[in-house]
């Protein structure tokens, strides 16, 4: 059954990634031709660092996986900095050549 909700009810809802990490809160909705184009999300502290200090991002509607009591977004859609991904890689040891 299709349930129609007001977009204003989505503002303030918590957003999690598809991996279960807390991402932030819905701050606003972007409309284009009377359809939802994207969601403005105010980031949580942990993701601010991974996104270069940004306070918020806009996630296109196509990357929202579920909307209910919370929002779930695809983690693969997030514009994470390359340096953040490389933080988990071990440093090469001295005396070894790397190609």
LINGIGI-V657969 format. One record per pair of residues at least 24 apart in sequence whose C-alpha atoms are under 7 Angstrom apart, sorted by the first residue. I is the first residue (numbers start at 1). GAP is how many residues later the second one is. Records with the same first field share a line. If there is no record, write none. Layout:
I = GAP + GAP
This chain:
13 = 57
14 = 56 + 57
15 = 55 + 56 + 57
16 = 55 + 56 + 57
17 = 55 + 56 + 57 + 58
18 = 54 + 55 + 56 + 57
19 = 56
23 = 24
36 = 25
37 = 24
50 = 30 + 31 + 34
51 = 28 + 29 + 30
